[in-house]
Amino acid sequence: MKEVVMALIAGLVVGMLFRFLKLPLPAPPVFSAVVGVFGVYFGGVVLDWILKVIRH
């Protein structure tokens, strides 16, 4: 949980810095892109879980 909070804080700081410098945000501009990134990560986690279950 500590890593999640630290990642959120780092993201907030980077977002504020980019906005302050009037730069485009270094993140997907729409919610669907964020969901896609989560899907890629979650797919990898699910595959690891499936492979672990099959091997035992």
mmCIF file of the N, C-alpha and C atoms, coordinates in Angstrom:
data_MODEL
# 
_entry.id   MODEL 
# 
loop_
_atom_site.group_PDB 
_atom_site.id 
_atom_site.type_symbol 
_atom_site.label_atom_id 
_atom_site.label_alt_id 
_atom_site.label_comp_id 
_atom_site.label_asym_id 
_atom_site.label_entity_id 
_atom_site.label_seq_id 
_atom_site.pdbx_PDB_ins_code 
_atom_site.Cartn_x 
_atom_site.Cartn_y 
_atom_site.Cartn_z 
_atom_site.occupancy 
_atom_site.B_iso_or_equiv 
_atom_site.pdbx_formal_charge 
_atom_site.auth_seq_id 
_atom_site.auth_comp_id 
_atom_site.auth_asym_id 
_atom_site.auth_atom_id 
_atom_site.pdbx_PDB_model_num 
ATOM 1   N N  . MET A 1 1  ? 0.824   -1.190  0.000   1.00 0.00 ? 1  MET A N  1 
ATOM 2   C CA . MET A 1 1  ? 0.000   0.000   0.000   1.00 0.00 ? 1  MET A CA 1 
ATOM 3   C C  . MET A 1 1  ? 0.870   1.257   0.000   1.00 0.00 ? 1  MET A C  1 
ATOM 4   N N  . LYS A 1 2  ? 2.041   1.144   0.640   1.00 0.00 ? 2  LYS A N  1 
ATOM 5   C CA . LYS A 1 2  ? 2.938   2.294   0.691   1.00 0.00 ? 2  LYS A CA 1 
ATOM 6   C C  . LYS A 1 2  ? 3.363   2.713   -0.714  1.00 0.00 ? 2  LYS A C  1 
ATOM 7   N N  . GLU A 1 3  ? 3.617   1.718   -1.588  1.00 0.00 ? 3  GLU A N  1 
ATOM 8   C CA . GLU A 1 3  ? 4.035   2.035   -2.958  1.00 0.00 ? 3  GLU A CA 1 
ATOM 9   C C  . GLU A 1 3  ? 2.935   2.760   -3.721  1.00 0.00 ? 3  GLU A C  1 
ATOM 10  N N  . VAL A 1 4  ? 1.697   2.383   -3.474  1.00 0.00 ? 4  VAL A N  1 
ATOM 11  C CA . VAL A 1 4  ? 0.570   3.025   -4.156  1.00 0.00 ? 4  VAL A CA 1 
ATOM 12  C C  . VAL A 1 4  ? 0.467   4.487   -3.742  1.00 0.00 ? 4  VAL A C  1 
ATOM 13  N N  . VAL A 1 5  ? 0.593   4.749   -2.460  1.00 0.00 ? 5  VAL A N  1 
ATOM 14  C CA . VAL A 1 5  ? 0.514   6.131   -1.957  1.00 0.00 ? 5  VAL A CA 1 
ATOM 15  C C  . VAL A 1 5  ? 1.686   6.955   -2.490  1.00 0.00 ? 5  VAL A C  1 
ATOM 16  N N  . MET A 1 6  ? 2.885   6.365   -2.488  1.00 0.00 ? 6  MET A N  1 
ATOM 17  C CA . MET A 1 6  ? 4.053   7.087   -3.001  1.00 0.00 ? 6  MET A CA 1 
ATOM 18  C C  . MET A 1 6  ? 3.911   7.365   -4.497  1.00 0.00 ? 6  MET A C  1 
ATOM 19  N N  . ALA A 1 7  ? 3.372   6.402   -5.252  1.00 0.00 ? 7  ALA A N  1 
ATOM 20  C CA . ALA A 1 7  ? 3.164   6.612   -6.684  1.00 0.00 ? 7  ALA A CA 1 
ATOM 21  C C  . ALA A 1 7  ? 2.137   7.708   -6.922  1.00 0.00 ? 7  ALA A C  1 
ATOM 22  N N  . LEU A 1 8  ? 1.083   7.734   -6.125  1.00 0.00 ? 8  LEU A N  1 
ATOM 23  C CA . LEU A 1 8  ? 0.077   8.785   -6.253  1.00 0.00 ? 8  LEU A CA 1 
ATOM 24  C C  . LEU A 1 8  ? 0.677   10.153  -5.953  1.00 0.00 ? 8  LEU A C  1 
ATOM 25  N N  . ILE A 1 9  ? 1.451   10.253  -4.898  1.00 0.00 ? 9  ILE A N  1 
ATOM 26  C CA . ILE A 1 9  ? 2.088   11.531  -4.547  1.00 0.00 ? 9  ILE A CA 1 
ATOM 27  C C  . ILE A 1 9  ? 3.045   11.971  -5.656  1.00 0.00 ? 9  ILE A C  1 
ATOM 28  N N  . ALA A 1 10 ? 3.848   11.032  -6.166  1.00 0.00 ? 10 ALA A N  1 
ATOM 29  C CA . ALA A 1 10 ? 4.776   11.371  -7.252  1.00 0.00 ? 10 ALA A CA 1 
ATOM 30  C C  . ALA A 1 10 ? 4.008   11.840  -8.482  1.00 0.00 ? 10 ALA A C  1 
ATOM 31  N N  . GLY A 1 11 ? 2.921   11.156  -8.808  1.00 0.00 ? 11 GLY A N  1 
ATOM 32  C CA . GLY A 1 11 ? 2.106   11.560  -9.946  1.00 0.00 ? 11 GLY A CA 1 
ATOM 33  C C  . GLY A 1 11 ? 1.505   12.938  -9.773  1.00 0.00 ? 11 GLY A C  1 
ATOM 34  N N  . LEU A 1 12 ? 1.038   13.241  -8.568  1.00 0.00 ? 12 LEU A N  1 
ATOM 35  C CA . LEU A 1 12 ? 0.471   14.561  -8.301  1.00 0.00 ? 12 LEU A CA 1 
ATOM 36  C C  . LEU A 1 12 ? 1.525   15.655  -8.456  1.00 0.00 ? 12 LEU A C  1 
ATOM 37  N N  . VAL A 1 13 ? 2.710   15.397  -7.933  1.00 0.00 ? 13 VAL A N  1 
ATOM 38  C CA . VAL A 1 13 ? 3.790   16.385  -8.029  1.00 0.00 ? 13 VAL A CA 1 
ATOM 39  C C  . VAL A 1 13 ? 4.170   16.613  -9.495  1.00 0.00 ? 13 VAL A C  1 
ATOM 40  N N  . VAL A 1 14 ? 4.320   15.526  -10.258 1.00 0.00 ? 14 VAL A N  1 
ATOM 41  C CA . VAL A 1 14 ? 4.679   15.660  -11.674 1.00 0.00 ? 14 VAL A CA 1 
ATOM 42  C C  . VAL A 1 14 ? 3.578   16.390  -12.438 1.00 0.00 ? 14 VAL A C  1 
ATOM 43  N N  . GLY A 1 15 ? 2.329   16.037  -12.168 1.00 0.00 ? 15 GLY A N  1 
ATOM 44  C CA . GLY A 1 15 ? 1.205   16.711  -12.831 1.00 0.00 ? 15 GLY A CA 1 
ATOM 45  C C  . GLY A 1 15 ? 1.184   18.209  -12.542 1.00 0.00 ? 15 GLY A C  1 
ATOM 46  N N  . MET A 1 16 ? 1.408   18.576  -11.279 1.00 0.00 ? 16 MET A N  1 
ATOM 47  C CA . MET A 1 16 ? 1.426   20.003  -10.917 1.00 0.00 ? 16 MET A CA 1 
ATOM 48  C C  . MET A 1 16 ? 2.602   20.725  -11.567 1.00 0.00 ? 16 MET A C  1 
ATOM 49  N N  . LEU A 1 17 ? 3.760   20.063  -11.593 1.00 0.00 ? 17 LEU A N  1 
ATOM 50  C CA . LEU A 1 17 ? 4.946   20.669  -12.208 1.00 0.00 ? 17 LEU A CA 1 
ATOM 51  C C  . LEU A 1 17 ? 4.726   20.913  -13.697 1.00 0.00 ? 17 LEU A C  1 
ATOM 52  N N  . PHE A 1 18 ? 4.186   19.914  -14.395 1.00 0.00 ? 18 PHE A N  1 
ATOM 53  C CA . PHE A 1 18 ? 3.933   20.079  -15.822 1.00 0.00 ? 18 PHE A CA 1 
ATOM 54  C C  . PHE A 1 18 ? 2.907   21.184  -16.069 1.00 0.00 ? 18 PHE A C  1 
ATOM 55  N N  . ARG A 1 19 ? 1.862   21.232  -15.259 1.00 0.00 ? 19 ARG A N  1 
ATOM 56  C CA . ARG A 1 19 ? 0.839   22.266  -15.427 1.00 0.00 ? 19 ARG A CA 1 
ATOM 57  C C  . ARG A 1 19 ? 1.436   23.647  -15.143 1.00 0.00 ? 19 ARG A C  1 
ATOM 58  N N  . PHE A 1 20 ? 2.265   23.755  -14.104 1.00 0.00 ? 20 PHE A N  1 
ATOM 59  C CA . PHE A 1 20 ? 2.910   25.027  -13.759 1.00 0.00 ? 20 PHE A CA 1 
ATOM 60  C C  . PHE A 1 20 ? 3.809   25.512  -14.888 1.00 0.00 ? 20 PHE A C  1 
ATOM 61  N N  . LEU A 1 21 ? 4.521   24.581  -15.534 1.00 0.00 ? 21 LEU A N  1 
ATOM 62  C CA . LEU A 1 21 ? 5.413   24.933  -16.640 1.00 0.00 ? 21 LEU A CA 1 
ATOM 63  C C  . LEU A 1 21 ? 4.671   25.057  -17.972 1.00 0.00 ? 21 LEU A C  1 
ATOM 64  N N  . LYS A 1 22 ? 3.348   24.885  -17.930 1.00 0.00 ? 22 LYS A N  1 
ATOM 65  C CA . LYS A 1 22 ? 2.485   24.988  -19.111 1.00 0.00 ? 22 LYS A CA 1 
ATOM 66  C C  . LYS A 1 22 ? 2.888   23.988  -20.197 1.00 0.00 ? 22 LYS A C  1 
ATOM 67  N N  . LEU A 1 23 ? 3.223   22.788  -19.764 1.00 0.00 ? 23 LEU A N  1 
ATOM 68  C CA . LEU A 1 23 ? 3.567   21.695  -20.668 1.00 0.00 ? 23 LEU A CA 1 
ATOM 69  C C  . LEU A 1 23 ? 2.374   20.736  -20.754 1.00 0.00 ? 23 LEU A C  1 
ATOM 70  N N  . PRO A 1 24 ? 2.266   19.992  -21.835 1.00 0.00 ? 24 PRO A N  1 
ATOM 71  C CA . PRO A 1 24 ? 1.193   18.993  -21.894 1.00 0.00 ? 24 PRO A CA 1 
ATOM 72  C C  . PRO A 1 24 ? 1.443   17.894  -20.859 1.00 0.00 ? 24 PRO A C  1 
ATOM 73  N N  . LEU A 1 25 ? 0.385   17.415  -20.256 1.00 0.00 ? 25 LEU A N  1 
ATOM 74  C CA . LEU A 1 25 ? 0.524   16.386  -19.228 1.00 0.00 ? 25 LEU A CA 1 
ATOM 75  C C  . LEU A 1 25 ? 1.083   15.096  -19.838 1.00 0.00 ? 25 LEU A C  1 
ATOM 76  N N  . PRO A 1 26 ? 2.037   14.461  -19.153 1.00 0.00 ? 26 PRO A N  1 
ATOM 77  C CA . PRO A 1 26 ? 2.630   13.231  -19.673 1.00 0.00 ? 26 PRO A CA 1 
ATOM 78  C C  . PRO A 1 26 ? 1.799   12.006  -19.316 1.00 0.00 ? 26 PRO A C  1 
ATOM 79  N N  . ALA A 1 27 ? 0.530   12.042  -19.683 1.00 0.00 ? 27 ALA A N  1 
ATOM 80  C CA . ALA A 1 27 ? -0.392  10.960  -19.352 1.00 0.00 ? 27 ALA A CA 1 
ATOM 81  C C  . ALA A 1 27 ? -1.460  10.875  -20.433 1.00 0.00 ? 27 ALA A C  1 
ATOM 82  N N  . PRO A 1 28 ? -2.119  9.732   -20.541 1.00 0.00 ? 28 PRO A N  1 
ATOM 83  C CA . PRO A 1 28 ? -3.205  9.630   -21.518 1.00 0.00 ? 28 PRO A CA 1 
ATOM 84  C C  . PRO A 1 28 ? -4.289  10.668  -21.220 1.00 0.00 ? 28 PRO A C  1 
ATOM 85  N N  . PRO A 1 29 ? -4.811  11.345  -22.251 1.00 0.00 ? 29 PRO A N  1 
ATOM 86  C CA . PRO A 1 29 ? -5.756  12.424  -22.024 1.00 0.00 ? 29 PRO A CA 1 
ATOM 87  C C  . PRO A 1 29 ? -7.186  11.971  -21.739 1.00 0.00 ? 29 PRO A C  1 
ATOM 88  N N  . VAL A 1 30 ? -7.481  10.701  -21.935 1.00 0.00 ? 30 VAL A N  1 
ATOM 89  C CA . VAL A 1 30 ? -8.850  10.250  -21.727 1.00 0.00 ? 30 VAL A CA 1 
ATOM 90  C C  . VAL A 1 30 ? -8.876  9.051   -20.794 1.00 0.00 ? 30 VAL A C  1 
ATOM 91  N N  . PHE A 1 31 ? -10.008 8.883   -20.134 1.00 0.00 ? 31 PHE A N  1 
ATOM 92  C CA . PHE A 1 31 ? -10.158 7.818   -19.149 1.00 0.00 ? 31 PHE A CA 1 
ATOM 93  C C  . PHE A 1 31 ? -10.004 6.434   -19.776 1.00 0.00 ? 31 PHE A C  1 
ATOM 94  N N  . SER A 1 32 ? -10.465 6.268   -21.003 1.00 0.00 ? 32 SER A N  1 
ATOM 95  C CA . SER A 1 32 ? -10.369 4.955   -21.641 1.00 0.00 ? 32 SER A CA 1 
ATOM 96  C C  . SER A 1 32 ? -8.917  4.513   -21.813 1.00 0.00 ? 32 SER A C  1 
ATOM 97  N N  . ALA A 1 33 ? -8.011  5.448   -22.041 1.00 0.00 ? 33 ALA A N  1 
ATOM 98  C CA . ALA A 1 33 ? -6.594  5.101   -22.154 1.00 0.00 ? 33 ALA A CA 1 
ATOM 99  C C  . ALA A 1 33 ? -6.052  4.612   -20.814 1.00 0.00 ? 33 ALA A C  1 
ATOM 100 N N  . VAL A 1 34 ? -6.473  5.237   -19.731 1.00 0.00 ? 34 VAL A N  1 
ATOM 101 C CA . VAL A 1 34 ? -6.048  4.816   -18.399 1.00 0.00 ? 34 VAL A CA 1 
ATOM 102 C C  . VAL A 1 34 ? -6.570  3.411   -18.117 1.00 0.00 ? 34 VAL A C  1 
ATOM 103 N N  . VAL A 1 35 ? -7.821  3.152   -18.484 1.00 0.00 ? 35 VAL A N  1 
ATOM 104 C CA . VAL A 1 35 ? -8.400  1.828   -18.297 1.00 0.00 ? 35 VAL A CA 1 
ATOM 105 C C  . VAL A 1 35 ? -7.639  0.799   -19.137 1.00 0.00 ? 35 VAL A C  1 
ATOM 106 N N  . GLY A 1 36 ? -7.226  1.167   -20.335 1.00 0.00 ? 36 GLY A N  1 
ATOM 107 C CA . GLY A 1 36 ? -6.440  0.270   -21.177 1.00 0.00 ? 36 GLY A CA 1 
ATOM 108 C C  . GLY A 1 36 ? -5.119  -0.103  -20.540 1.00 0.00 ? 36 GLY A C  1 
ATOM 109 N N  . VAL A 1 37 ? -4.439  0.866   -19.957 1.00 0.00 ? 37 VAL A N  1 
ATOM 110 C CA . VAL A 1 37 ? -3.177  0.593   -19.269 1.00 0.00 ? 37 VAL A CA 1 
ATOM 111 C C  . VAL A 1 37 ? -3.420  -0.356  -18.100 1.00 0.00 ? 37 VAL A C  1 
ATOM 112 N N  . PHE A 1 38 ? -4.481  -0.120  -17.353 1.00 0.00 ? 38 PHE A N  1 
ATOM 113 C CA . PHE A 1 38 ? -4.826  -1.014  -16.245 1.00 0.00 ? 38 PHE A CA 1 
ATOM 114 C C  . PHE A 1 38 ? -5.116  -2.420  -16.765 1.00 0.00 ? 38 PHE A C  1 
ATOM 115 N N  . GLY A 1 39 ? -5.799  -2.513  -17.902 1.00 0.00 ? 39 GLY A N  1 
ATOM 116 C CA . GLY A 1 39 ? -6.118  -3.808  -18.489 1.00 0.00 ? 39 GLY A CA 1 
ATOM 117 C C  . GLY A 1 39 ? -4.872  -4.593  -18.856 1.00 0.00 ? 39 GLY A C  1 
ATOM 118 N N  . VAL A 1 40 ? -3.878  -3.919  -19.411 1.00 0.00 ? 40 VAL A N  1 
ATOM 119 C CA . VAL A 1 40 ? -2.623  -4.582  -19.757 1.00 0.00 ? 40 VAL A CA 1 
ATOM 120 C C  . VAL A 1 40 ? -1.960  -5.133  -18.496 1.00 0.00 ? 40 VAL A C  1 
ATOM 121 N N  . TYR A 1 41 ? -1.890  -4.333  -17.461 1.00 0.00 ? 41 TYR A N  1 
ATOM 122 C CA . TYR A 1 41 ? -1.287  -4.770  -16.200 1.00 0.00 ? 41 TYR A CA 1 
ATOM 123 C C  . TYR A 1 41 ? -2.079  -5.931  -15.597 1.00 0.00 ? 41 TYR A C  1 
ATOM 124 N N  . PHE A 1 42 ? -3.395  -5.767  -15.531 1.00 0.00 ? 42 PHE A N  1 
ATOM 125 C CA . PHE A 1 42 ? -4.246  -6.783  -14.920 1.00 0.00 ? 42 PHE A CA 1 
ATOM 126 C C  . PHE A 1 42 ? -4.192  -8.088  -15.716 1.00 0.00 ? 42 PHE A C  1 
ATOM 127 N N  . GLY A 1 43 ? -4.097  -8.003  -17.032 1.00 0.00 ? 43 GLY A N  1 
ATOM 128 C CA . GLY A 1 43 ? -3.962  -9.195  -17.859 1.00 0.00 ? 43 GLY A CA 1 
ATOM 129 C C  . GLY A 1 43 ? -2.709  -9.979  -17.512 1.00 0.00 ? 43 GLY A C  1 
ATOM 130 N N  . GLY A 1 44 ? -1.612  -9.280  -17.293 1.00 0.00 ? 44 GLY A N  1 
ATOM 131 C CA . GLY A 1 44 ? -0.371  -9.945  -16.889 1.00 0.00 ? 44 GLY A CA 1 
ATOM 132 C C  . GLY A 1 44 ? -0.491  -10.609 -15.536 1.00 0.00 ? 44 GLY A C  1 
ATOM 133 N N  . VAL A 1 45 ? -1.150  -9.943  -14.609 1.00 0.00 ? 45 VAL A N  1 
ATOM 134 C CA . VAL A 1 45 ? -1.350  -10.511 -13.273 1.00 0.00 ? 45 VAL A CA 1 
ATOM 135 C C  . VAL A 1 45 ? -2.223  -11.762 -13.358 1.00 0.00 ? 45 VAL A C  1 
ATOM 136 N N  . VAL A 1 46 ? -3.297  -11.694 -14.134 1.00 0.00 ? 46 VAL A N  1 
ATOM 137 C CA . VAL A 1 46 ? -4.196  -12.839 -14.275 1.00 0.00 ? 46 VAL A CA 1 
ATOM 138 C C  . VAL A 1 46 ? -3.464  -14.021 -14.911 1.00 0.00 ? 46 VAL A C  1 
ATOM 139 N N  . LEU A 1 47 ? -2.662  -13.774 -15.940 1.00 0.00 ? 47 LEU A N  1 
ATOM 140 C CA . LEU A 1 47 ? -1.914  -14.859 -16.572 1.00 0.00 ? 47 LEU A CA 1 
ATOM 141 C C  . LEU A 1 47 ? -0.942  -15.494 -15.586 1.00 0.00 ? 47 LEU A C  1 
ATOM 142 N N  . ASP A 1 48 ? -0.246  -14.686 -14.794 1.00 0.00 ? 48 ASP A N  1 
ATOM 143 C CA . ASP A 1 48 ? 0.648   -15.233 -13.771 1.00 0.00 ? 48 ASP A CA 1 
ATOM 144 C C  . ASP A 1 48 ? -0.118  -16.123 -12.802 1.00 0.00 ? 48 ASP A C  1 
ATOM 145 N N  . TRP A 1 49 ? -1.294  -15.691 -12.394 1.00 0.00 ? 49 TRP A N  1 
ATOM 146 C CA . TRP A 1 49 ? -2.123  -16.472 -11.474 1.00 0.00 ? 49 TRP A CA 1 
ATOM 147 C C  . TRP A 1 49 ? -2.559  -17.793 -12.114 1.00 0.00 ? 49 TRP A C  1 
ATOM 148 N N  . ILE A 1 50 ? -2.996  -17.732 -13.371 1.00 0.00 ? 50 ILE A N  1 
ATOM 149 C CA . ILE A 1 50 ? -3.417  -18.944 -14.074 1.00 0.00 ? 50 ILE A CA 1 
ATOM 150 C C  . ILE A 1 50 ? -2.264  -19.932 -14.191 1.00 0.00 ? 50 ILE A C  1 
ATOM 151 N N  . LEU A 1 51 ? -1.096  -19.443 -14.576 1.00 0.00 ? 51 LEU A N  1 
ATOM 152 C CA . LEU A 1 51 ? 0.064   -20.323 -14.703 1.00 0.00 ? 51 LEU A CA 1 
ATOM 153 C C  . LEU A 1 51 ? 0.463   -20.932 -13.367 1.00 0.00 ? 51 LEU A C  1 
ATOM 154 N N  . LYS A 1 52 ? 0.344   -20.177 -12.297 1.00 0.00 ? 52 LYS A N  1 
ATOM 155 C CA . LYS A 1 52 ? 0.648   -20.679 -10.962 1.00 0.00 ? 52 LYS A CA 1 
ATOM 156 C C  . LYS A 1 52 ? -0.322  -21.786 -10.567 1.00 0.00 ? 52 LYS A C  1 
ATOM 157 N N  . VAL A 1 53 ? -1.601  -21.619 -10.871 1.00 0.00 ? 53 VAL A N  1 
ATOM 158 C CA . VAL A 1 53 ? -2.619  -22.623 -10.542 1.00 0.00 ? 53 VAL A CA 1 
ATOM 159 C C  . VAL A 1 53 ? -2.384  -23.892 -11.355 1.00 0.00 ? 53 VAL A C  1 
ATOM 160 N N  . ILE A 1 54 ? -2.055  -23.749 -12.627 1.00 0.00 ? 54 ILE A N  1 
ATOM 161 C CA . ILE A 1 54 ? -1.843  -24.907 -13.498 1.00 0.00 ? 54 ILE A CA 1 
ATOM 162 C C  . ILE A 1 54 ? -0.635  -25.711 -13.044 1.00 0.00 ? 54 ILE A C  1 
ATOM 163 N N  . ARG A 1 55 ? 0.415   -25.050 -12.627 1.00 0.00 ? 55 ARG A N  1 
ATOM 164 C CA . ARG A 1 55 ? 1.665   -25.734 -12.252 1.00 0.00 ? 55 ARG A CA 1 
ATOM 165 C C  . ARG A 1 55 ? 1.544   -26.494 -10.938 1.00 0.00 ? 55 ARG A C  1 
ATOM 166 N N  . HIS A 1 56 ? 0.587   -26.133 -10.101 1.00 0.00 ? 56 HIS A N  1 
ATOM 167 C CA . HIS A 1 56 ? 0.456   -26.813 -8.808  1.00 0.00 ? 56 HIS A CA 1 
ATOM 168 C C  . HIS A 1 56 ? -0.555  -27.870 -8.890  1.00 0.00 ? 56 HIS A C  1 
# 
